[in-house]
């Protein structure tokens, strides 16, 4: 960690206190904590958020980035969510997390969430490859029938 010394302004201290209160609440909410962390980040001078978050909230970078991603992904649906923090973190790793969330039961385990994310990623890759394949077929047919010329002009000779 670098030795950057940052002055904690009253505005930043208020945000730090809000993060710590959200962290200490009995009803720990990943979305609420993620929201508070995003607000803190917006208040910090450029390049100082990481140091401030780690020193003043006690959260590790991997943890607060996951919580911020949960808020950014599911923050609009916060009142409708009844999932564990770890499940929400896993679901944010999917290509379309909101869509995947709709297919999940509230009591889903982290292991089941990881499997659903793995399946969603595999399906997205399959669809992307199919789309690429569909675009290549007409081009390959033109090449096979000699309808494409060379970069120097049209083809001459057999197959032209």
N, C-alpha and C positions, 0 to 999 in steps of 0.2 A: 504494500500500500504506500502511496506517495505521502509526503509530509505536507501536503497542501493545507494551509491553515485558512479556514473559512469563517468569516464573521457570521454568526447566527443572528439575523435580524429578528425583530419582534414578530414579523409576519411569518418567517420560516419557523420560529419557535412555536407559534400557534399551530402550524401544520404538523410539526413533530409531535406536539402534545396530542393532536387529533389522531395521529397514527398510533401512538402508544395507548390511547384510550380504546381505540377500535381493537387493538391487539389484546388488551386486557379484559374486554367485555366477556361476560358470561356466555352470551349468545354470539360466539365468534363467527363472523361472517366474512368469507373470502371476498365477496364482492364489495362489502363495505370497506374492508381493509385495503383492497386494491384501489378503490376510489380515493381513499385518503392518501395512498402512496402516489397516485397520479397527480393529485392536487399539490402534494409536497414537491414533486418533480417540477411542476410548472412554476412554483415559487422560487426554486433554487437558481442561483446564477449558473450560467452555462458551465458544464464540466464539474460541478460540485455535488450533484445529487448522489452519486454512488457513495462518496465519502460520508456525506451527511446521513444518508439512510443507514449505512452500516454502523456508524459510530453512535447515532442518537436513537435508533429504534431497536438495535440488536438483531435485525434480520439479515440473513445472508443474501447475497446478490441473486442466487438461483431462486430463493424463496420469494423475494419481493418482485422479481421479474415475472414469475409465474402468477402471483396474485394480481399484478397489474394487467397481465394478459387475460386473466379470468374476467376482471372488471371490463376491459375493453371489448371483450367478446360477448359477455352475457349481462352486462350492466343494465341494459334496458329491460331485461326479464327478471330482475332481482327478486321481485315479490313472488314470482311463479316457481322459483327454484327451490328444490328440497333435496339437494345432492351434497355429498361430502366434498370437502375442499379438494382432496386428491382426485376424485372422480372428475370434478370440473376442470382441474388442471390437465388431466389426461384428455378430456374431450376437446380442449382448445388446440390440441395437436392434430386434429382431423382437418382434412381439406375444407369441409363445410361443417364446422362445429354446431351451428344452430340447428341444421337439419338433423344431425346425428343426435343432438339433445332431445329432439322431439320423439325419437325412436327408443329412448331409454326410460326404464322404470326408475322411480326415485331411490329404490333400495339396491340399485346396481352396485356390484363390487368393483374395486379398482381393477382387478384382474379382468373382469368382463368388459369394463370400459376400454382397457388397453386392447383387448381382442377386437372390439367394435372399431376402434381407431385403425388398427392394423388392416381390417377388412375394408374400411372406407378408403384408406390410402391405396390398397391394391386395386380396388374398383376404379379409383381416379386414374391410376397409372394405365389400367386396361383401356379406359375410355380415351385417354390421351393418345395411346398407341393406335387404337382403332381409328381415331380421327386422322392421325398422320398417315396411316395405311390407306385410308379412303382417299386422301389427297394425292397419294403417290400412284395409285392404280391408273388414272388416265394418262399421266406422264409416262409411265412404264409402257403402256399400250402404244403410245405414239412412238416411243423409242423402238419398240419391237417391230413396228410396221414401217419404220424409216421415215416417219412424217416430220421428225425434227431434223433440221439442218445442222451444220457445224457452226462454229463461231465465225467461220470465214464465208459463210453463205450457204445456199441450199446444197443438198447432197447431189452428187452426180454419179452415174454408174449404176450397177445393179442395186435394186431395192430403192431407187430414187423415184 
